[in-house]
């Protein structure tokens, strides 16, 4: 336990044009070498391109894309008895959103295309539709967690989400019916 007291929970600020926290989180993650004005330009151009492509509210497309990419569970390396296991752990909403934004930006950077605004808008539209590299990354993470659910008991006393729980009755300790 910390002797210095508890850390204050920081609330994400909202961006100046759309007054949206998700847009500001995206700006702060796309930021390179402290050039925030360039990051804002890229985001606003991408939002404009989304508006032109889909002819719907671009913020709802952004929200839908981030919600679609957000993972519910991930794997964490845990060293037990000399061997390292990939242990599935639940992810909170804040950490899930941060992961989703990171995956969306990584997928859009990998895309071939003219400029970052075009690549980002294409990736966001694809993610909102349920396809794209970021969605594939989320599915891959969920598959890994499903494959390693046998090691879930190594992570302490956290519970598995209902999708990954094993079906059937629990064995009663000390009651061996082998004899």
CNS distance restraints for C-alpha pairs under 8 A (distance, minus, plus):
assign (resid   2 and name CA) (resid   6 and name CA) 7.25 0.50 0.50
assign (resid  12 and name CA) (resid  21 and name CA) 6.02 0.50 0.50
assign (resid  12 and name CA) (resid  24 and name CA) 7.59 0.50 0.50
assign (resid  12 and name CA) (resid  25 and name CA) 7.24 0.50 0.50
assign (resid  13 and name CA) (resid  21 and name CA) 5.87 0.50 0.50
assign (resid  13 and name CA) (resid  24 and name CA) 6.73 0.50 0.50
assign (resid  14 and name CA) (resid  18 and name CA) 7.82 0.50 0.50
assign (resid  14 and name CA) (resid  19 and name CA) 4.94 0.50 0.50
assign (resid  14 and name CA) (resid  20 and name CA) 4.77 0.50 0.50
assign (resid  14 and name CA) (resid  21 and name CA) 4.26 0.50 0.50
assign (resid  14 and name CA) (resid  22 and name CA) 7.61 0.50 0.50
assign (resid  14 and name CA) (resid  23 and name CA) 7.29 0.50 0.50
assign (resid  14 and name CA) (resid  24 and name CA) 5.54 0.50 0.50
assign (resid  15 and name CA) (resid  19 and name CA) 4.99 0.50 0.50
assign (resid  15 and name CA) (resid  20 and name CA) 5.72 0.50 0.50
assign (resid  15 and name CA) (resid  21 and name CA) 6.57 0.50 0.50
assign (resid  15 and name CA) (resid  23 and name CA) 6.42 0.50 0.50
assign (resid  15 and name CA) (resid  24 and name CA) 5.08 0.50 0.50
assign (resid  18 and name CA) (resid  23 and name CA) 7.76 0.50 0.50
assign (resid  20 and name CA) (resid  24 and name CA) 6.66 0.50 0.50
assign (resid  21 and name CA) (resid  25 and name CA) 6.15 0.50 0.50
assign (resid  22 and name CA) (resid  26 and name CA) 6.14 0.50 0.50
assign (resid  22 and name CA) (resid  63 and name CA) 7.70 0.50 0.50
assign (resid  23 and name CA) (resid  27 and name CA) 6.17 0.50 0.50
assign (resid  23 and name CA) (resid  43 and name CA) 7.66 0.50 0.50
assign (resid  24 and name CA) (resid  28 and name CA) 6.20 0.50 0.50
assign (resid  25 and name CA) (resid  29 and name CA) 6.32 0.50 0.50
assign (resid  25 and name CA) (resid 101 and name CA) 7.97 0.50 0.50
assign (resid  26 and name CA) (resid  30 and name CA) 6.12 0.50 0.50
assign (resid  26 and name CA) (resid  43 and name CA) 7.78 0.50 0.50
assign (resid  26 and name CA) (resid 101 and name CA) 6.50 0.50 0.50
assign (resid  27 and name CA) (resid  31 and name CA) 6.08 0.50 0.50
assign (resid  27 and name CA) (resid  36 and name CA) 7.38 0.50 0.50
assign (resid  27 and name CA) (resid  39 and name CA) 5.61 0.50 0.50
assign (resid  27 and name CA) (resid  40 and name CA) 6.07 0.50 0.50
assign (resid  27 and name CA) (resid  43 and name CA) 6.74 0.50 0.50
assign (resid  28 and name CA) (resid  36 and name CA) 7.60 0.50 0.50
assign (resid  28 and name CA) (resid  39 and name CA) 7.76 0.50 0.50
assign (resid  29 and name CA) (resid 101 and name CA) 7.53 0.50 0.50
assign (resid  29 and name CA) (resid 102 and name CA) 7.08 0.50 0.50
assign (resid  29 and name CA) (resid 105 and name CA) 7.95 0.50 0.50
assign (resid  30 and name CA) (resid  39 and name CA) 6.09 0.50 0.50
assign (resid  30 and name CA) (resid 105 and name CA) 7.02 0.50 0.50
assign (resid  31 and name CA) (resid  35 and name CA) 6.21 0.50 0.50
assign (resid  31 and name CA) (resid  36 and name CA) 5.86 0.50 0.50
assign (resid  31 and name CA) (resid  38 and name CA) 7.91 0.50 0.50
assign (resid  31 and name CA) (resid  39 and name CA) 5.42 0.50 0.50
assign (resid  32 and name CA) (resid  36 and name CA) 7.77 0.50 0.50
assign (resid  32 and name CA) (resid  39 and name CA) 7.84 0.50 0.50
assign (resid  35 and name CA) (resid  39 and name CA) 6.51 0.50 0.50
assign (resid  36 and name CA) (resid  40 and name CA) 6.21 0.50 0.50
assign (resid  37 and name CA) (resid  41 and name CA) 6.26 0.50 0.50
assign (resid  38 and name CA) (resid  42 and name CA) 6.25 0.50 0.50
assign (resid  39 and name CA) (resid  43 and name CA) 6.27 0.50 0.50
assign (resid  40 and name CA) (resid  44 and name CA) 6.06 0.50 0.50
assign (resid  41 and name CA) (resid  45 and name CA) 6.06 0.50 0.50
assign (resid  42 and name CA) (resid  46 and name CA) 6.12 0.50 0.50
assign (resid  42 and name CA) (resid 116 and name CA) 6.67 0.50 0.50
assign (resid  42 and name CA) (resid 117 and name CA) 4.98 0.50 0.50
assign (resid  43 and name CA) (resid  47 and name CA) 6.14 0.50 0.50
assign (resid  43 and name CA) (resid 117 and name CA) 6.47 0.50 0.50
assign (resid  44 and name CA) (resid  48 and name CA) 6.16 0.50 0.50
assign (resid  45 and name CA) (resid  49 and name CA) 6.20 0.50 0.50
assign (resid  45 and name CA) (resid 117 and name CA) 5.70 0.50 0.50
assign (resid  45 and name CA) (resid 118 and name CA) 7.94 0.50 0.50
assign (resid  46 and name CA) (resid  50 and name CA) 6.20 0.50 0.50
assign (resid  46 and name CA) (resid 117 and name CA) 4.45 0.50 0.50
assign (resid  46 and name CA) (resid 118 and name CA) 6.09 0.50 0.50
assign (resid  46 and name CA) (resid 120 and name CA) 6.20 0.50 0.50
assign (resid  46 and name CA) (resid 121 and name CA) 4.78 0.50 0.50
assign (resid  47 and name CA) (resid  51 and name CA) 6.25 0.50 0.50
assign (resid  47 and name CA) (resid  58 and name CA) 5.85 0.50 0.50
assign (resid  47 and name CA) (resid  59 and name CA) 7.69 0.50 0.50
assign (resid  47 and name CA) (resid 121 and name CA) 6.73 0.50 0.50
assign (resid  48 and name CA) (resid  52 and name CA) 6.37 0.50 0.50
assign (resid  48 and name CA) (resid  58 and name CA) 7.61 0.50 0.50
assign (resid  49 and name CA) (resid  53 and name CA) 6.10 0.50 0.50
assign (resid  49 and name CA) (resid 117 and name CA) 7.93 0.50 0.50
assign (resid  49 and name CA) (resid 118 and name CA) 7.15 0.50 0.50
assign (resid  49 and name CA) (resid 121 and name CA) 6.30 0.50 0.50
assign (resid  50 and name CA) (resid  54 and name CA) 5.93 0.50 0.50
assign (resid  50 and name CA) (resid  55 and name CA) 7.58 0.50 0.50
assign (resid  50 and name CA) (resid  58 and name CA) 5.72 0.50 0.50
assign (resid  50 and name CA) (resid  61 and name CA) 7.89 0.50 0.50
assign (resid  50 and name CA) (resid 121 and name CA) 5.65 0.50 0.50
assign (resid  50 and name CA) (resid 122 and name CA) 7.74 0.50 0.50
assign (resid  50 and name CA) (resid 125 and name CA) 6.97 0.50 0.50
assign (resid  51 and name CA) (resid  55 and name CA) 5.10 0.50 0.50
assign (resid  51 and name CA) (resid  56 and name CA) 6.03 0.50 0.50
assign (resid  51 and name CA) (resid  57 and name CA) 6.51 0.50 0.50
assign (resid  51 and name CA) (resid  58 and name CA) 5.35 0.50 0.50
assign (resid  54 and name CA) (resid  58 and name CA) 7.95 0.50 0.50
assign (resid  54 and name CA) (resid 125 and name CA) 7.97 0.50 0.50
assign (resid  56 and name CA) (resid  60 and name CA) 7.90 0.50 0.50
assign (resid  56 and name CA) (resid  61 and name CA) 7.72 0.50 0.50
assign (resid  57 and name CA) (resid  61 and name CA) 6.66 0.50 0.50
assign (resid  58 and name CA) (resid  62 and name CA) 6.19 0.50 0.50
assign (resid  59 and name CA) (resid  63 and name CA) 6.06 0.50 0.50
assign (resid  60 and name CA) (resid  64 and name CA) 5.95 0.50 0.50
assign (resid  61 and name CA) (resid  65 and name CA) 6.03 0.50 0.50
assign (resid  61 and name CA) (resid 124 and name CA) 7.23 0.50 0.50
assign (resid  61 and name CA) (resid 125 and name CA) 6.77 0.50 0.50
assign (resid  61 and name CA) (resid 128 and name CA) 5.97 0.50 0.50
assign (resid  62 and name CA) (resid  66 and name CA) 6.21 0.50 0.50
assign (resid  62 and name CA) (resid 124 and name CA) 6.34 0.50 0.50
assign (resid  62 and name CA) (resid 125 and name CA) 7.92 0.50 0.50
assign (resid  62 and name CA) (resid 128 and name CA) 7.32 0.50 0.50
assign (resid  63 and name CA) (resid  67 and name CA) 6.05 0.50 0.50
assign (resid  64 and name CA) (resid  68 and name CA) 6.02 0.50 0.50
assign (resid  64 and name CA) (resid 127 and name CA) 7.87 0.50 0.50
assign (resid  64 and name CA) (resid 128 and name CA) 5.26 0.50 0.50
assign (resid  65 and name CA) (resid  69 and name CA) 6.27 0.50 0.50
assign (resid  65 and name CA) (resid 124 and name CA) 5.72 0.50 0.50
assign (resid  65 and name CA) (resid 125 and name CA) 7.14 0.50 0.50
assign (resid  65 and name CA) (resid 126 and name CA) 7.84 0.50 0.50
assign (resid  65 and name CA) (resid 127 and name CA) 4.78 0.50 0.50
assign (resid  65 and name CA) (resid 128 and name CA) 4.03 0.50 0.50
assign (resid  65 and name CA) (resid 129 and name CA) 7.70 0.50 0.50
assign (resid  65 and name CA) (resid 130 and name CA) 7.93 0.50 0.50
assign (resid  66 and name CA) (resid  70 and name CA) 6.00 0.50 0.50
assign (resid  66 and name CA) (resid  97 and name CA) 6.84 0.50 0.50
assign (resid  66 and name CA) (resid 100 and name CA) 5.91 0.50 0.50
assign (resid  66 and name CA) (resid 101 and name CA) 6.73 0.50 0.50
assign (resid  66 and name CA) (resid 104 and name CA) 7.98 0.50 0.50
assign (resid  66 and name CA) (resid 127 and name CA) 7.68 0.50 0.50
assign (resid  66 and name CA) (resid 128 and name CA) 7.78 0.50 0.50
assign (resid  67 and name CA) (resid  97 and name CA) 7.74 0.50 0.50
assign (resid  67 and name CA) (resid 100 and name CA) 7.99 0.50 0.50
assign (resid  68 and name CA) (resid 127 and name CA) 6.69 0.50 0.50
assign (resid  68 and name CA) (resid 128 and name CA) 6.66 0.50 0.50
assign (resid  68 and name CA) (resid 130 and name CA) 6.92 0.50 0.50
assign (resid  68 and name CA) (resid 135 and name CA) 7.11 0.50 0.50
assign (resid  69 and name CA) (resid 100 and name CA) 5.27 0.50 0.50
assign (resid  69 and name CA) (resid 103 and name CA) 7.95 0.50 0.50
assign (resid  69 and name CA) (resid 104 and name CA) 7.80 0.50 0.50
assign (resid  69 and name CA) (resid 127 and name CA) 6.97 0.50 0.50
assign (resid  69 and name CA) (resid 134 and name CA) 6.27 0.50 0.50
assign (resid  69 and name CA) (resid 135 and name CA) 5.31 0.50 0.50
assign (resid  69 and name CA) (resid 138 and name CA) 5.98 0.50 0.50
assign (resid  70 and name CA) (resid  96 and name CA) 5.16 0.50 0.50
assign (resid  70 and name CA) (resid  97 and name CA) 5.69 0.50 0.50
assign (resid  70 and name CA) (resid  99 and name CA) 6.90 0.50 0.50
assign (resid  70 and name CA) (resid 100 and name CA) 4.86 0.50 0.50
assign (resid  70 and name CA) (resid 138 and name CA) 7.15 0.50 0.50
assign (resid  71 and name CA) (resid  91 and name CA) 7.22 0.50 0.50
assign (resid  71 and name CA) (resid  96 and name CA) 5.70 0.50 0.50
assign (resid  71 and name CA) (resid  99 and name CA) 7.76 0.50 0.50
assign (resid  71 and name CA) (resid 100 and name CA) 7.26 0.50 0.50
assign (resid  71 and name CA) (resid 138 and name CA) 5.83 0.50 0.50
assign (resid  71 and name CA) (resid 141 and name CA) 7.68 0.50 0.50
assign (resid  71 and name CA) (resid 142 and name CA) 7.36 0.50 0.50
assign (resid  72 and name CA) (resid  90 and name CA) 6.15 0.50 0.50
assign (resid  72 and name CA) (resid  91 and name CA) 5.49 0.50 0.50
assign (resid  72 and name CA) (resid  92 and name CA) 7.49 0.50 0.50
assign (resid  72 and name CA) (resid  96 and name CA) 6.95 0.50 0.50
assign (resid  72 and name CA) (resid 142 and name CA) 7.92 0.50 0.50
assign (resid  73 and name CA) (resid  88 and name CA) 6.65 0.50 0.50
assign (resid  73 and name CA) (resid  89 and name CA) 5.66 0.50 0.50
assign (resid  73 and name CA) (resid  90 and name CA) 4.45 0.50 0.50
assign (resid  73 and name CA) (resid  91 and name CA) 5.29 0.50 0.50
assign (resid  73 and name CA) (resid 141 and name CA) 7.62 0.50 0.50
assign (resid  73 and name CA) (resid 142 and name CA) 6.41 0.50 0.50
assign (resid  73 and name CA) (resid 145 and name CA) 6.84 0.50 0.50
assign (resid  74 and name CA) (resid  88 and name CA) 5.51 0.50 0.50
assign (resid  74 and name CA) (resid  89 and name CA) 5.52 0.50 0.50
assign (resid  74 and name CA) (resid  90 and name CA) 6.47 0.50 0.50
assign (resid  74 and name CA) (resid  91 and name CA) 6.79 0.50 0.50
assign (resid  74 and name CA) (resid 141 and name CA) 5.88 0.50 0.50
assign (resid  74 and name CA) (resid 142 and name CA) 6.54 0.50 0.50
assign (resid  74 and name CA) (resid 144 and name CA) 7.74 0.50 0.50
assign (resid  74 and name CA) (resid 145 and name CA) 5.86 0.50 0.50
assign (resid  75 and name CA) (resid  86 and name CA) 5.55 0.50 0.50
assign (resid  75 and name CA) (resid  87 and name CA) 5.16 0.50 0.50
assign (resid  75 and name CA) (resid  88 and name CA) 4.19 0.50 0.50
assign (resid  75 and name CA) (resid  89 and name CA) 5.84 0.50 0.50
assign (resid  75 and name CA) (resid 141 and name CA) 7.32 0.50 0.50
assign (resid  75 and name CA) (resid 144 and name CA) 7.04 0.50 0.50
assign (resid  75 and name CA) (resid 145 and name CA) 5.62 0.50 0.50
assign (resid  76 and name CA) (resid  86 and name CA) 5.39 0.50 0.50
assign (resid  76 and name CA) (resid  87 and name CA) 5.19 0.50 0.50
assign (resid  76 and name CA) (resid  88 and name CA) 6.27 0.50 0.50
assign (resid  76 and name CA) (resid  89 and name CA) 6.84 0.50 0.50
assign (resid  77 and name CA) (resid  84 and name CA) 6.30 0.50 0.50
assign (resid  77 and name CA) (resid  85 and name CA) 5.63 0.50 0.50
assign (resid  77 and name CA) (resid  86 and name CA) 4.60 0.50 0.50
assign (resid  77 and name CA) (resid  87 and name CA) 6.08 0.50 0.50
assign (resid  78 and name CA) (resid  84 and name CA) 5.59 0.50 0.50
assign (resid  78 and name CA) (resid  85 and name CA) 5.35 0.50 0.50
assign (resid  78 and name CA) (resid  86 and name CA) 6.28 0.50 0.50
assign (resid  78 and name CA) (resid  87 and name CA) 6.36 0.50 0.50
assign (resid  78 and name CA) (resid 154 and name CA) 7.77 0.50 0.50
assign (resid  78 and name CA) (resid 155 and name CA) 7.76 0.50 0.50
assign (resid  79 and name CA) (resid  83 and name CA) 5.71 0.50 0.50
assign (resid  79 and name CA) (resid  84 and name CA) 4.26 0.50 0.50
assign (resid  79 and name CA) (resid  85 and name CA) 6.18 0.50 0.50
assign (resid  80 and name CA) (resid  84 and name CA) 6.12 0.50 0.50
assign (resid  80 and name CA) (resid  85 and name CA) 7.12 0.50 0.50
assign (resid  80 and name CA) (resid 154 and name CA) 7.82 0.50 0.50
assign (resid  85 and name CA) (resid 151 and name CA) 7.05 0.50 0.50
assign (resid  86 and name CA) (resid 148 and name CA) 6.41 0.50 0.50
assign (resid  86 and name CA) (resid 151 and name CA) 7.24 0.50 0.50
assign (resid  87 and name CA) (resid 145 and name CA) 7.40 0.50 0.50
assign (resid  87 and name CA) (resid 148 and name CA) 6.44 0.50 0.50
assign (resid  87 and name CA) (resid 149 and name CA) 7.14 0.50 0.50
assign (resid  87 and name CA) (resid 151 and name CA) 5.48 0.50 0.50
assign (resid  87 and name CA) (resid 152 and name CA) 5.59 0.50 0.50
assign (resid  87 and name CA) (resid 154 and name CA) 6.80 0.50 0.50
assign (resid  87 and name CA) (resid 155 and name CA) 6.45 0.50 0.50
assign (resid  88 and name CA) (resid 145 and name CA) 5.01 0.50 0.50
assign (resid  88 and name CA) (resid 146 and name CA) 7.83 0.50 0.50
assign (resid  88 and name CA) (resid 148 and name CA) 6.60 0.50 0.50
assign (resid  88 and name CA) (resid 149 and name CA) 6.19 0.50 0.50
assign (resid  88 and name CA) (resid 151 and name CA) 7.33 0.50 0.50
assign (resid  88 and name CA) (resid 152 and name CA) 5.76 0.50 0.50
assign (resid  88 and name CA) (resid 155 and name CA) 7.73 0.50 0.50
assign (resid  89 and name CA) (resid 145 and name CA) 7.96 0.50 0.50
assign (resid  89 and name CA) (resid 152 and name CA) 7.58 0.50 0.50
assign (resid  89 and name CA) (resid 155 and name CA) 7.29 0.50 0.50
assign (resid  89 and name CA) (resid 158 and name CA) 7.66 0.50 0.50
assign (resid  89 and name CA) (resid 160 and name CA) 7.56 0.50 0.50
assign (resid  90 and name CA) (resid 158 and name CA) 7.97 0.50 0.50
assign (resid  90 and name CA) (resid 160 and name CA) 7.14 0.50 0.50
assign (resid  90 and name CA) (resid 161 and name CA) 7.45 0.50 0.50
assign (resid  91 and name CA) (resid  95 and name CA) 6.35 0.50 0.50
assign (resid  91 and name CA) (resid  96 and name CA) 5.93 0.50 0.50
assign (resid  92 and name CA) (resid  96 and name CA) 5.92 0.50 0.50
assign (resid  93 and name CA) (resid  97 and name CA) 6.05 0.50 0.50
assign (resid  94 and name CA) (resid  98 and name CA) 6.32 0.50 0.50
assign (resid  95 and name CA) (resid  99 and name CA) 6.19 0.50 0.50
assign (resid  96 and name CA) (resid 100 and name CA) 6.09 0.50 0.50
assign (resid  97 and name CA) (resid 101 and name CA) 6.17 0.50 0.50
assign (resid  98 and name CA) (resid 102 and name CA) 6.19 0.50 0.50
assign (resid  99 and name CA) (resid 103 and name CA) 6.09 0.50 0.50
assign (resid 100 and name CA) (resid 104 and name CA) 6.07 0.50 0.50
assign (resid 100 and name CA) (resid 134 and name CA) 7.61 0.50 0.50
assign (resid 101 and name CA) (resid 105 and name CA) 6.19 0.50 0.50
assign (resid 102 and name CA) (resid 106 and name CA) 6.13 0.50 0.50
assign (resid 103 and name CA) (resid 107 and name CA) 6.01 0.50 0.50
assign (resid 103 and name CA) (resid 134 and name CA) 5.40 0.50 0.50
assign (resid 103 and name CA) (resid 137 and name CA) 7.44 0.50 0.50
assign (resid 104 and name CA) (resid 108 and name CA) 6.13 0.50 0.50
assign (resid 104 and name CA) (resid 120 and name CA) 7.85 0.50 0.50
assign (resid 104 and name CA) (resid 123 and name CA) 6.92 0.50 0.50
assign (resid 104 and name CA) (resid 124 and name CA) 7.30 0.50 0.50
assign (resid 104 and name CA) (resid 133 and name CA) 7.85 0.50 0.50
assign (resid 104 and name CA) (resid 134 and name CA) 5.31 0.50 0.50
assign (resid 105 and name CA) (resid 109 and name CA) 6.08 0.50 0.50
assign (resid 105 and name CA) (resid 120 and name CA) 7.00 0.50 0.50
assign (resid 106 and name CA) (resid 110 and name CA) 6.33 0.50 0.50
assign (resid 107 and name CA) (resid 111 and name CA) 6.45 0.50 0.50
assign (resid 107 and name CA) (resid 123 and name CA) 7.12 0.50 0.50
assign (resid 107 and name CA) (resid 133 and name CA) 5.56 0.50 0.50
assign (resid 107 and name CA) (resid 134 and name CA) 5.80 0.50 0.50
assign (resid 108 and name CA) (resid 116 and name CA) 7.44 0.50 0.50
assign (resid 108 and name CA) (resid 119 and name CA) 5.21 0.50 0.50
assign (resid 108 and name CA) (resid 120 and name CA) 5.05 0.50 0.50
assign (resid 108 and name CA) (resid 122 and name CA) 7.72 0.50 0.50
assign (resid 108 and name CA) (resid 123 and name CA) 5.61 0.50 0.50
assign (resid 109 and name CA) (resid 116 and name CA) 6.98 0.50 0.50
assign (resid 109 and name CA) (resid 119 and name CA) 7.01 0.50 0.50
assign (resid 109 and name CA) (resid 120 and name CA) 7.63 0.50 0.50
assign (resid 111 and name CA) (resid 119 and name CA) 6.19 0.50 0.50
assign (resid 112 and name CA) (resid 119 and name CA) 7.35 0.50 0.50
assign (resid 113 and name CA) (resid 118 and name CA) 6.96 0.50 0.50
assign (resid 113 and name CA) (resid 119 and name CA) 5.99 0.50 0.50
assign (resid 114 and name CA) (resid 118 and name CA) 6.63 0.50 0.50
assign (resid 114 and name CA) (resid 119 and name CA) 7.41 0.50 0.50
assign (resid 115 and name CA) (resid 119 and name CA) 6.36 0.50 0.50
assign (resid 116 and name CA) (resid 120 and name CA) 5.87 0.50 0.50
assign (resid 117 and name CA) (resid 121 and name CA) 6.07 0.50 0.50
assign (resid 118 and name CA) (resid 122 and name CA) 6.19 0.50 0.50
assign (resid 119 and name CA) (resid 123 and name CA) 6.20 0.50 0.50
assign (resid 120 and name CA) (resid 124 and name CA) 6.10 0.50 0.50
assign (resid 121 and name CA) (resid 125 and name CA) 6.17 0.50 0.50
assign (resid 122 and name CA) (resid 126 and name CA) 6.14 0.50 0.50
assign (resid 123 and name CA) (resid 127 and name CA) 6.00 0.50 0.50
assign (resid 123 and name CA) (resid 132 and name CA) 6.44 0.50 0.50
assign (resid 123 and name CA) (resid 133 and name CA) 7.81 0.50 0.50
assign (resid 123 and name CA) (resid 134 and name CA) 7.92 0.50 0.50
assign (resid 124 and name CA) (resid 128 and name CA) 6.10 0.50 0.50
assign (resid 125 and name CA) (resid 129 and name CA) 6.33 0.50 0.50
assign (resid 126 and name CA) (resid 130 and name CA) 6.25 0.50 0.50
assign (resid 126 and name CA) (resid 131 and name CA) 5.18 0.50 0.50
assign (resid 126 and name CA) (resid 132 and name CA) 5.33 0.50 0.50
assign (resid 127 and name CA) (resid 131 and name CA) 5.31 0.50 0.50
assign (resid 127 and name CA) (resid 132 and name CA) 5.67 0.50 0.50
assign (resid 127 and name CA) (resid 134 and name CA) 6.86 0.50 0.50
assign (resid 127 and name CA) (resid 135 and name CA) 6.18 0.50 0.50
assign (resid 130 and name CA) (resid 135 and name CA) 6.58 0.50 0.50
assign (resid 131 and name CA) (resid 135 and name CA) 5.86 0.50 0.50
assign (resid 131 and name CA) (resid 136 and name CA) 7.27 0.50 0.50
assign (resid 132 and name CA) (resid 136 and name CA) 6.43 0.50 0.50
assign (resid 133 and name CA) (resid 137 and name CA) 6.22 0.50 0.50
assign (resid 134 and name CA) (resid 138 and name CA) 6.41 0.50 0.50
assign (resid 135 and name CA) (resid 139 and name CA) 6.29 0.50 0.50
assign (resid 136 and name CA) (resid 140 and name CA) 6.09 0.50 0.50
assign (resid 137 and name CA) (resid 141 and name CA) 6.21 0.50 0.50
assign (resid 138 and name CA) (resid 142 and name CA) 6.28 0.50 0.50
assign (resid 139 and name CA) (resid 143 and name CA) 6.08 0.50 0.50
assign (resid 140 and name CA) (resid 144 and name CA) 6.21 0.50 0.50
assign (resid 141 and name CA) (resid 145 and name CA) 6.27 0.50 0.50
assign (resid 142 and name CA) (resid 146 and name CA) 6.14 0.50 0.50
assign (resid 143 and name CA) (resid 147 and name CA) 6.11 0.50 0.50
assign (resid 144 and name CA) (resid 148 and name CA) 6.19 0.50 0.50
assign (resid 145 and name CA) (resid 149 and name CA) 5.97 0.50 0.50
assign (resid 146 and name CA) (resid 164 and name CA) 6.57 0.50 0.50
assign (resid 148 and name CA) (resid 152 and name CA) 7.31 0.50 0.50
assign (resid 149 and name CA) (resid 164 and name CA) 7.16 0.50 0.50
assign (resid 151 and name CA) (resid 155 and name CA) 7.81 0.50 0.50
assign (resid 152 and name CA) (resid 160 and name CA) 7.53 0.50 0.50
assign (resid 153 and name CA) (resid 157 and name CA) 7.62 0.50 0.50
assign (resid 160 and name CA) (resid 164 and name CA) 6.09 0.50 0.50
assign (resid 160 and name CA) (resid 165 and name CA) 5.93 0.50 0.50
assign (resid 161 and name CA) (resid 165 and name CA) 6.47 0.50 0.50
assign (resid 171 and name CA) (resid 175 and name CA) 7.91 0.50 0.50
